[in-house]
Amino acid sequence: MTTPSPPSAYIEGYAKARGYDAERADNYIRHTAVGDPPLDPVMEELASLPPADLHRFSKAGIDQDSEVLGTAPRVMREFFDKVDSENPPWFDYEAFRPGVRAFHLNATRVLVAFVTGVLIEGFSTLIAKSFATTGRVLNRSTARRRLMQNNRHLLEVFFPGGLRRNGDGWKLSMRLRFVHARVRHLLANSGDWDHEAHGTPLNAAHLGLATTVFSMRLLQHAAAVGATFDQEEQQSVMHVWRYTGHLMGVPEEMLFTDRADAKEIFKVAHMCEPVPDQDSATMANALVGAIPLTAGISDPDEQEAVIKLAYTLSRALIGNEMADQLQFPKIRTFGALFAYRMKQRFRVLVRSKELLRSENFCQLLEISAYDESQEAGMSYRMPDHVRASKSSPW
């Protein structure tokens, strides 16, 4: 296979990554030019469809409403026929159980790791360009909705039965796949996207990298703030996210096989990626600023305290180098993770395990709630303009 030609923003990092692992580096760069091969042609063919019809047909496919889906264009029907008839050969539903059980016992600490480590690292790459170009996450208010959506997706994929075909984890993962494909199409045709510099918007390389962050790095960050997972549970969490990545359209060639593979993909990808720029910094700081709003904290002093804690934990988790690149405040982090773990252990000692599990689950439900605009249930609307400010609500 020939060596791929990288987008210009990746040239320096790609050369470095090839010196470490040429095969993985080539694979990563190759997928910066790939979106979602099965779904992108569908969205291209249906681009002129009225948004209400596109939403209605995608909802019918995800919800298995055969009556409505039967009136959809052939390409939409064929896409869902294939989705519903195939699972990858490595898929094992029973393998989800240990990870789901451990997730709910550790829910609060996992969520802390997710919002202060995982999501921040995700925005350290050029995937931030997609959000910056659309204006999707530019301030605390819009970042709050983004956090709620991410938290809810995390909850649903780890809900017992959530990744069954009729589960909300499955449905949300497929909905995100459609949203990504829609935004990818809008960006690619907007005239605002620099293909030569950045490759394909919301590309398969970034989505594959994201699955390693949501799984392998989630386990690492969660352990750092006091979560405990045994080997079987760790393998199960990886399997949950491998299947979730599959549902979200990550090509098999870009999808990790196990935790060791995810670790290497993560390392090579960050070698390839350029240093985080202003767009990454803006996105990351907006997310941190939105944490108290997402948790329903309105008192200004409490908000300030939560934001300071979030910056402290985030800097401790992602490291000073990345925190500085993201323009985080200079905060001493020595002993911060140890102190946080001790506080969590004290809470465990004074509460029963069953009560702790109940509190964790209820807290996660509360701050991962449906949007106020979606009280009737899951929304299947998608953006109809590349600029978030000009798009209909979705």
The 8 nearest C-alpha neighbors of each residue, nearest first, counted from 0:
[[1, 2, 3, 25, 22, 26, 29, 21],
 [2, 0, 3, 25, 4, 29, 26, 22],
 [1, 3, 25, 0, 4, 29, 5, 26],
 [4, 2, 29, 5, 1, 25, 28, 26],
 [3, 5, 2, 6, 28, 29, 10, 7],
 [6, 4, 28, 10, 9, 3, 7, 13],
 [7, 5, 196, 195, 198, 197, 8, 9],
 [6, 8, 196, 9, 10, 5, 195, 197],
 [7, 9, 196, 6, 10, 197, 273, 11],
 [10, 8, 7, 12, 6, 13, 11, 271],
 [11, 9, 13, 7, 12, 8, 5, 14],
 [12, 10, 14, 13, 9, 15, 271, 8],
 [13, 11, 271, 15, 270, 14, 9, 10],
 [12, 14, 271, 16, 10, 15, 11, 9],
 [15, 13, 17, 12, 11, 16, 10, 18],
 [16, 14, 12, 13, 18, 17, 270, 11],
 [15, 17, 13, 19, 18, 270, 14, 24],
 [18, 16, 21, 20, 14, 19, 24, 15],
 [17, 19, 16, 15, 20, 21, 14, 13],
 [18, 20, 16, 17, 21, 15, 267, 24],
 [21, 19, 17, 22, 23, 18, 24, 16],
 [20, 22, 17, 24, 23, 25, 18, 19],
 [23, 21, 25, 24, 20, 26, 17, 27],
 [22, 24, 26, 25, 21, 20, 27, 267],
 [23, 25, 21, 27, 26, 22, 17, 16],
 [26, 24, 22, 28, 23, 27, 21, 29],
 [25, 27, 23, 29, 24, 28, 22, 30],
 [28, 26, 24, 30, 29, 204, 25, 23],
 [29, 27, 31, 25, 30, 26, 5, 24],
 [28, 30, 26, 27, 31, 3, 25, 32],
 [29, 31, 33, 204, 32, 27, 28, 203],
 [30, 32, 28, 204, 202, 198, 29, 33],
 [31, 33, 199, 30, 198, 29, 202, 34],
 [34, 32, 30, 202, 203, 31, 199, 35],
 [33, 35, 202, 203, 36, 199, 201, 32],
 [34, 36, 39, 38, 37, 248, 33, 203],
 [37, 35, 39, 38, 34, 40, 33, 250],
 [38, 36, 35, 39, 40, 78, 41, 248],
 [39, 37, 41, 35, 40, 36, 42, 180],
 [38, 40, 42, 41, 35, 36, 180, 37],
 [41, 39, 43, 42, 38, 44, 37, 36],
 [42, 40, 38, 44, 39, 43, 74, 45],
 [41, 43, 45, 39, 40, 44, 46, 38],
 [44, 42, 40, 46, 41, 45, 39, 184],
 [43, 45, 41, 42, 46, 40, 47, 74],
 [44, 46, 42, 48, 43, 47, 41, 53],
 [47, 45, 43, 48, 44, 42, 49, 184],
 [48, 46, 45, 49, 44, 50, 43, 42],
 [47, 49, 45, 46, 50, 53, 52, 51],
 [50, 48, 52, 51, 47, 53, 46, 45],
 [51, 49, 53, 52, 54, 48, 383, 381],
 [52, 50, 54, 49, 53, 55, 380, 48],
 [53, 51, 55, 54, 50, 49, 56, 48],
 [52, 54, 50, 56, 55, 51, 57, 48],
 [55, 53, 51, 57, 380, 52, 56, 379],
 [54, 56, 52, 58, 53, 57, 51, 59],
 [55, 57, 59, 53, 58, 54, 68, 71],
 [56, 58, 60, 54, 59, 55, 53, 61],
 [59, 57, 55, 61, 56, 60, 379, 62],
 [60, 58, 64, 56, 62, 68, 57, 61],
 [59, 61, 63, 57, 58, 62, 68, 79],
 [60, 62, 58, 63, 59, 170, 57, 173],
 [61, 63, 59, 64, 60, 58, 165, 170],
 [64, 62, 60, 61, 59, 65, 68, 58],
 [63, 65, 59, 62, 66, 67, 68, 60],
 [66, 64, 68, 67, 63, 69, 59, 60],
 [65, 67, 69, 64, 68, 70, 59, 63],
 [68, 66, 69, 70, 65, 64, 59, 56],
 [69, 67, 65, 71, 59, 70, 66, 56],
 [68, 70, 67, 66, 71, 65, 76, 72],
 [69, 71, 68, 67, 72, 66, 56, 73],
 [70, 72, 68, 69, 56, 75, 73, 76],
 [73, 71, 75, 74, 76, 70, 45, 69],
 [72, 74, 76, 75, 77, 71, 78, 70],
 [75, 73, 77, 76, 72, 41, 78, 44],
 [76, 74, 78, 73, 77, 72, 71, 79],
 [75, 77, 73, 79, 78, 74, 80, 71],
 [78, 76, 80, 74, 75, 79, 73, 81],
 [79, 77, 75, 81, 76, 80, 74, 82],
 [78, 80, 82, 81, 76, 77, 83, 60],
 [81, 79, 77, 83, 78, 82, 76, 84],
 [80, 82, 84, 79, 78, 83, 85, 77],
 [83, 81, 79, 80, 84, 85, 78, 86],
 [84, 82, 80, 81, 85, 79, 86, 164],
 [83, 85, 81, 82, 80, 86, 79, 78],
 [86, 84, 82, 83, 81, 87, 80, 88],
 [85, 87, 88, 90, 84, 82, 83, 89],
 [86, 88, 89, 90, 85, 245, 242, 251],
 [89, 87, 90, 86, 91, 85, 242, 251],
 [88, 90, 87, 91, 86, 242, 256, 238],
 [91, 89, 87, 88, 92, 86, 242, 238],
 [92, 90, 94, 93, 89, 95, 238, 88],
 [91, 93, 94, 95, 90, 96, 163, 162],
 [92, 94, 95, 91, 96, 97, 90, 235],
 [93, 95, 92, 91, 96, 235, 97, 238],
 [96, 94, 235, 93, 98, 92, 239, 97],
 [95, 97, 99, 98, 94, 93, 100, 235],
 [98, 96, 232, 100, 99, 95, 235, 101],
 [97, 99, 232, 235, 236, 101, 100, 96],
 [98, 100, 157, 102, 96, 97, 101, 95],
 [101, 99, 97, 98, 102, 103, 96, 104],
 [102, 100, 98, 104, 103, 99, 97, 105],
 [101, 103, 99, 105, 106, 100, 104, 98],
 [104, 102, 106, 105, 101, 100, 360, 356],
 [103, 105, 356, 101, 102, 106, 100, 359],
 [106, 104, 102, 103, 226, 108, 107, 109],
 [105, 107, 103, 109, 359, 102, 108, 104],
 [108, 106, 110, 359, 109, 105, 111, 363],
 [109, 107, 111, 110, 106, 105, 226, 221],
 [110, 108, 221, 106, 112, 111, 107, 105],
 [109, 111, 113, 107, 112, 108, 106, 114],
 [112, 110, 108, 113, 109, 114, 115, 107],
 [113, 111, 221, 109, 116, 220, 110, 115],
 [112, 114, 117, 110, 111, 116, 115, 109],
 [113, 115, 118, 111, 112, 116, 117, 110],
 [116, 114, 313, 112, 113, 111, 309, 119],
 [117, 115, 112, 119, 313, 113, 114, 118],
 [116, 118, 113, 120, 119, 212, 217, 114],
 [119, 117, 121, 120, 114, 116, 113, 122],
 [118, 120, 121, 116, 122, 283, 117, 115],
 [121, 119, 123, 117, 122, 118, 116, 317],
 [120, 122, 118, 119, 123, 117, 124, 209],
 [121, 123, 127, 124, 120, 119, 279, 283],
 [122, 124, 120, 275, 279, 121, 119, 125],
 [125, 123, 126, 122, 275, 272, 127, 121],
 [126, 124, 127, 128, 123, 272, 197, 122],
 [125, 127, 128, 124, 129, 201, 122, 205],
 [126, 128, 125, 122, 130, 279, 129, 131],
 [129, 127, 131, 126, 125, 130, 132, 278],
 [128, 130, 132, 127, 131, 126, 200, 133],
 [129, 131, 135, 133, 127, 128, 132, 134],
 [130, 132, 134, 128, 133, 129, 127, 278],
 [133, 131, 129, 130, 134, 128, 191, 386],
 [132, 134, 386, 130, 135, 131, 387, 385],
 [133, 135, 131, 387, 132, 136, 130, 137],
 [134, 136, 130, 133, 387, 137, 131, 141],
 [137, 135, 142, 141, 134, 138, 130, 282],
 [136, 138, 134, 282, 135, 285, 141, 281],
 [139, 137, 285, 140, 141, 142, 136, 289],
 [138, 140, 289, 142, 285, 141, 288, 143],
 [139, 141, 143, 142, 138, 289, 144, 292],
 [142, 140, 143, 144, 136, 139, 138, 145],
 [141, 143, 145, 139, 136, 140, 286, 144],
 [144, 142, 289, 146, 140, 141, 145, 293],
 [143, 145, 147, 146, 141, 142, 148, 140],
 [144, 146, 142, 148, 143, 147, 149, 141],
 [147, 145, 149, 143, 144, 148, 150, 142],
 [146, 148, 367, 144, 150, 145, 149, 151],
 [147, 149, 151, 145, 146, 150, 144, 152],
 [150, 148, 146, 152, 151, 147, 145, 153],
 [151, 149, 367, 153, 147, 152, 148, 146],
 [150, 152, 367, 154, 148, 153, 149, 147],
 [151, 153, 155, 149, 154, 150, 148, 156],
 [154, 152, 150, 151, 155, 156, 149, 157],
 [155, 153, 151, 157, 152, 156, 158, 150],
 [154, 156, 168, 158, 152, 157, 161, 153],
 [157, 155, 168, 161, 153, 158, 154, 162],
 [156, 158, 99, 155, 154, 159, 161, 153],
 [157, 159, 161, 155, 156, 160, 154, 99],
 [160, 158, 161, 157, 99, 96, 162, 156],
 [159, 161, 163, 162, 158, 166, 157, 168],
 [160, 162, 166, 168, 158, 156, 167, 159],
 [163, 161, 169, 168, 166, 160, 156, 164],
 [162, 164, 166, 160, 165, 161, 169, 168],
 [163, 165, 166, 169, 162, 170, 83, 161],
 [164, 166, 163, 167, 169, 170, 62, 162],
 [167, 165, 161, 163, 169, 168, 162, 164],
 [166, 168, 170, 169, 161, 171, 155, 165],
 [169, 167, 156, 155, 161, 162, 171, 166],
 [168, 170, 162, 172, 167, 166, 171, 164],
 [171, 169, 167, 173, 172, 168, 61, 174],
 [172, 170, 174, 168, 173, 169, 167, 175],
 [173, 171, 175, 169, 174, 170, 247, 168],
 [172, 174, 176, 170, 175, 171, 247, 246],
 [173, 175, 171, 177, 176, 172, 170, 178],
 [176, 174, 178, 172, 177, 173, 179, 171],
 [175, 177, 247, 173, 179, 174, 178, 180],
 [178, 176, 180, 174, 175, 179, 181, 173],
 [177, 179, 175, 181, 180, 176, 381, 182],
 [180, 178, 176, 182, 177, 181, 183, 175],
 [179, 181, 183, 177, 178, 182, 39, 184],
 [180, 182, 178, 184, 183, 179, 177, 185],
 [183, 181, 185, 179, 184, 180, 186, 178],
 [182, 184, 180, 186, 181, 200, 185, 179],
 [183, 185, 187, 181, 182, 186, 180, 188],
 [186, 184, 182, 385, 188, 183, 187, 189],
 [187, 185, 189, 183, 188, 184, 182, 385],
 [186, 188, 184, 185, 189, 183, 192, 200],
 [189, 187, 185, 186, 190, 184, 192, 191],
 [188, 190, 186, 191, 187, 185, 192, 385],
 [189, 191, 192, 188, 187, 186, 193, 185],
 [192, 190, 189, 193, 186, 132, 187, 188],
 [191, 193, 190, 194, 186, 187, 189, 200],
 [194, 192, 196, 195, 197, 191, 198, 190],
 [195, 193, 198, 197, 196, 192, 199, 6],
 [196, 194, 6, 193, 197, 198, 7, 8],
 [197, 195, 7, 6, 8, 194, 193, 198],
 [196, 198, 194, 6, 195, 193, 8, 199],
 [199, 197, 194, 32, 31, 6, 195, 196],
 [198, 200, 32, 202, 31, 194, 33, 201],
 [201, 199, 202, 183, 129, 198, 186, 187],
 [202, 200, 183, 126, 199, 205, 129, 34],
 [201, 203, 34, 199, 200, 31, 204, 205],
 [202, 204, 206, 34, 30, 205, 33, 207],
 [205, 203, 30, 207, 31, 202, 27, 206],
 [204, 206, 208, 207, 203, 202, 209, 126],
 [207, 205, 209, 203, 208, 204, 249, 202],
 [206, 208, 204, 210, 209, 205, 253, 254],
 [207, 209, 205, 211, 206, 210, 204, 265],
 [208, 210, 206, 212, 207, 211, 205, 213],
 [211, 209, 213, 207, 212, 208, 244, 214],
 [212, 210, 261, 214, 208, 209, 215, 213],
 [211, 213, 216, 209, 210, 214, 215, 117],
 [214, 212, 210, 217, 211, 209, 216, 117],
 [215, 213, 217, 211, 212, 237, 216, 240],
 [214, 216, 218, 211, 217, 212, 258, 261],
 [217, 215, 212, 219, 218, 214, 220, 213],
 [218, 216, 214, 220, 213, 219, 215, 221],
 [217, 219, 221, 215, 216, 220, 222, 214],
 [220, 218, 216, 222, 217, 221, 223, 215],
 [219, 221, 223, 217, 112, 222, 218, 216],
 [222, 220, 112, 109, 218, 226, 224, 223],
 [221, 223, 226, 225, 219, 220, 224, 227],
 [222, 224, 220, 221, 225, 219, 336, 226],
 [225, 223, 221, 340, 222, 336, 226, 108],
 [226, 224, 340, 222, 223, 221, 227, 108],
 [227, 225, 222, 221, 105, 108, 224, 228],
 [226, 228, 222, 225, 229, 105, 221, 101],
 [229, 227, 232, 233, 101, 230, 226, 222],
 [230, 228, 232, 231, 233, 227, 234, 101],
 [231, 229, 233, 232, 234, 228, 235, 97],
 [230, 232, 234, 233, 229, 235, 97, 98],
 [233, 231, 98, 235, 97, 229, 230, 234],
 [234, 232, 230, 236, 235, 231, 228, 229],
 [233, 235, 237, 231, 232, 236, 230, 238],
 [234, 236, 98, 232, 238, 233, 95, 237],
 [237, 235, 98, 239, 233, 238, 234, 232],
 [236, 238, 234, 240, 235, 239, 214, 241],
 [237, 239, 241, 235, 236, 240, 242, 234],
 [240, 238, 236, 237, 242, 241, 95, 243],
 [241, 239, 243, 237, 242, 238, 244, 214],
 [240, 242, 238, 244, 243, 239, 237, 245],
 [241, 243, 245, 240, 244, 239, 238, 246],
 [242, 244, 240, 246, 245, 241, 239, 247],
 [245, 243, 247, 241, 242, 246, 249, 240],
 [244, 246, 242, 248, 243, 249, 247, 241],
 [245, 247, 243, 244, 248, 173, 172, 242],
 [248, 246, 176, 244, 245, 172, 173, 249],
 [247, 249, 245, 246, 35, 250, 176, 244],
 [248, 250, 245, 244, 207, 203, 247, 254],
 [251, 249, 252, 253, 248, 254, 203, 245],
 [250, 252, 254, 253, 249, 245, 255, 248],
 [253, 251, 250, 254, 26, 255, 249, 30],
 [254, 252, 207, 251, 250, 249, 255, 204],
 [253, 255, 251, 207, 252, 249, 250, 256],
 [256, 254, 261, 260, 257, 253, 241, 211],
 [255, 257, 260, 254, 261, 258, 241, 259],
 [258, 256, 260, 259, 255, 261, 237, 234],
 [259, 257, 261, 260, 215, 262, 237, 256],
 [260, 258, 262, 261, 257, 263, 256, 255],
 [259, 261, 263, 257, 262, 258, 255, 256],
 [262, 260, 258, 264, 255, 211, 259, 263],
 [263, 261, 259, 265, 260, 264, 258, 266],
 [262, 264, 266, 260, 265, 261, 267, 259],
 [265, 263, 261, 267, 266, 262, 268, 260],
 [266, 264, 262, 268, 263, 267, 261, 208],
 [265, 267, 263, 269, 264, 268, 262, 270],
 [268, 266, 270, 264, 269, 265, 16, 24],
 [269, 267, 271, 265, 270, 266, 264, 272],
 [270, 268, 272, 271, 266, 267, 265, 124],
 [269, 271, 267, 16, 268, 12, 272, 266],
 [272, 270, 12, 13, 268, 269, 16, 9],
 [271, 273, 269, 270, 9, 12, 124, 268],
 [274, 272, 9, 275, 12, 8, 271, 124],
 [273, 275, 276, 272, 324, 124, 123, 321],
 [276, 274, 123, 279, 324, 124, 273, 325],
 [277, 275, 279, 278, 274, 280, 324, 325],
 [276, 278, 280, 279, 281, 275, 325, 282],
 [277, 279, 281, 280, 276, 127, 131, 282],
 [280, 278, 282, 127, 123, 277, 276, 122],
 [281, 279, 325, 277, 283, 278, 282, 326],
 [280, 282, 278, 284, 279, 283, 277, 285],
 [281, 283, 279, 285, 280, 284, 136, 278],
 [284, 282, 280, 286, 119, 285, 281, 279],
 [283, 285, 287, 286, 281, 282, 280, 288],
 [286, 284, 288, 282, 139, 138, 283, 287],
 [285, 287, 289, 283, 284, 288, 142, 282],
 [288, 286, 284, 289, 290, 285, 283, 306],
 [287, 289, 285, 286, 290, 139, 284, 306],
 [288, 290, 139, 143, 286, 292, 287, 291],
 [289, 291, 293, 292, 287, 288, 294, 286],
 [292, 290, 294, 296, 293, 302, 289, 295],
 [293, 291, 295, 289, 294, 290, 296, 143],
 [292, 294, 290, 291, 143, 295, 366, 289],
 [293, 295, 291, 366, 292, 296, 290, 365],
 [294, 296, 292, 293, 291, 297, 366, 290],
 [297, 295, 291, 292, 294, 298, 302, 301],
 [296, 298, 299, 295, 302, 292, 301, 291],
 [297, 299, 301, 300, 296, 302, 303, 291],
 [300, 298, 302, 301, 303, 297, 296, 304],
 [301, 299, 303, 302, 298, 304, 305, 297],
 [302, 300, 304, 298, 303, 299, 305, 296],
 [301, 303, 299, 305, 300, 291, 304, 298],
 [302, 304, 300, 306, 301, 305, 307, 299],
 [305, 303, 301, 307, 302, 306, 308, 300],
 [306, 304, 308, 302, 307, 303, 309, 301],
 [305, 307, 309, 303, 308, 304, 302, 310],
 [308, 306, 304, 310, 309, 305, 311, 303],
 [307, 309, 311, 305, 306, 310, 312, 304],
 [310, 308, 306, 312, 311, 307, 313, 305],
 [309, 311, 313, 307, 308, 312, 314, 306],
 [312, 310, 308, 314, 309, 313, 332, 307],
 [313, 311, 315, 309, 314, 310, 316, 308],
 [314, 312, 115, 310, 316, 315, 311, 116],
 [313, 315, 311, 318, 317, 316, 312, 322],
 [314, 316, 312, 313, 318, 332, 317, 311],
 [317, 315, 313, 314, 318, 116, 312, 220],
 [316, 318, 314, 315, 313, 116, 321, 322],
 [319, 317, 314, 315, 320, 316, 321, 322],
 [318, 320, 322, 321, 314, 323, 317, 315],
 [321, 319, 323, 322, 318, 324, 317, 325],
 [320, 322, 324, 323, 319, 318, 325, 317],
 [323, 321, 319, 325, 327, 324, 320, 314],
 [324, 322, 326, 325, 320, 321, 327, 319],
 [323, 325, 321, 326, 322, 275, 320, 280],
 [326, 324, 280, 322, 323, 327, 321, 279],
 [327, 325, 323, 324, 280, 322, 328, 284],
 [326, 328, 322, 325, 323, 329, 310, 284],
 [329, 327, 330, 326, 310, 323, 322, 311],
 [328, 330, 327, 331, 323, 326, 322, 319],
 [331, 329, 328, 332, 311, 310, 314, 327],
 [332, 330, 333, 329, 311, 335, 315, 314],
 [331, 333, 335, 315, 311, 334, 330, 314],
 [334, 332, 335, 331, 336, 315, 337, 330],
 [333, 335, 337, 336, 338, 332, 339, 331],
 [336, 334, 332, 338, 337, 333, 339, 312],
 [335, 337, 339, 338, 334, 224, 340, 223],
 [336, 338, 340, 334, 339, 335, 341, 224],
 [339, 337, 341, 335, 336, 340, 334, 342],
 [338, 340, 336, 342, 337, 341, 335, 343],
 [339, 341, 225, 343, 337, 342, 224, 338],
 [342, 340, 344, 338, 343, 339, 337, 345],
 [341, 343, 339, 345, 340, 344, 338, 346],
 [342, 344, 340, 346, 345, 341, 339, 347],
 [345, 343, 347, 341, 346, 342, 340, 348],
 [344, 346, 348, 342, 347, 343, 341, 349],
 [347, 345, 343, 344, 349, 348, 350, 342],
 [346, 348, 344, 350, 345, 349, 343, 355],
 [349, 347, 345, 346, 350, 344, 351, 352],
 [348, 350, 346, 347, 345, 351, 344, 352],
 [351, 349, 347, 348, 355, 346, 354, 352],
 [350, 352, 354, 353, 355, 349, 347, 348],
 [351, 353, 355, 354, 356, 350, 347, 104],
 [354, 352, 356, 355, 351, 357, 350, 358],
 [353, 355, 357, 351, 356, 352, 358, 350],
 [356, 354, 352, 358, 357, 353, 359, 351],
 [355, 357, 104, 353, 359, 354, 358, 360],
 [356, 358, 354, 360, 355, 359, 361, 353],
 [359, 357, 355, 361, 360, 356, 362, 354],
 [360, 358, 356, 362, 107, 106, 357, 361],
 [359, 361, 357, 363, 358, 362, 356, 364],
 [362, 360, 364, 358, 363, 359, 365, 357],
 [363, 361, 365, 359, 364, 360, 358, 366],
 [364, 362, 360, 365, 361, 366, 367, 359],
 [363, 365, 361, 367, 362, 366, 368, 360],
 [366, 364, 362, 368, 363, 367, 361, 294],
 [365, 367, 294, 363, 368, 364, 293, 362],
 [368, 366, 151, 147, 150, 364, 365, 363],
 [369, 367, 365, 366, 364, 370, 151, 147],
 [370, 368, 373, 371, 374, 367, 376, 147],
 [369, 371, 373, 372, 368, 374, 144, 147],
 [370, 372, 373, 374, 369, 368, 375, 144],
 [371, 373, 370, 374, 369, 375, 378, 393],
 [374, 372, 370, 375, 371, 376, 369, 378],
 [375, 373, 376, 371, 372, 369, 370, 377],
 [374, 376, 373, 377, 372, 378, 369, 371],
 [377, 375, 374, 373, 378, 369, 370, 372],
 [376, 378, 373, 379, 375, 369, 374, 171],
 [379, 377, 380, 373, 376, 393, 375, 58],
 [380, 378, 58, 54, 381, 377, 174, 57],
 [379, 381, 393, 54, 378, 382, 392, 51],
 [380, 382, 393, 178, 383, 379, 54, 181],
 [383, 381, 390, 384, 393, 391, 380, 182],
 [382, 384, 390, 391, 381, 50, 385, 185],
 [385, 383, 390, 386, 382, 389, 387, 185],
 [384, 386, 185, 133, 186, 387, 182, 189],
 [387, 385, 133, 389, 388, 384, 134, 390],
 [386, 388, 390, 389, 133, 134, 135, 385],
 [387, 389, 386, 390, 134, 135, 133, 391],
 [390, 388, 386, 387, 384, 391, 385, 383],
 [391, 389, 384, 387, 383, 382, 388, 386],
 [390, 392, 393, 383, 382, 389, 384, 387],
 [393, 391, 390, 382, 380, 381, 387, 383],
 [392, 380, 381, 382, 391, 378, 379, 390]]
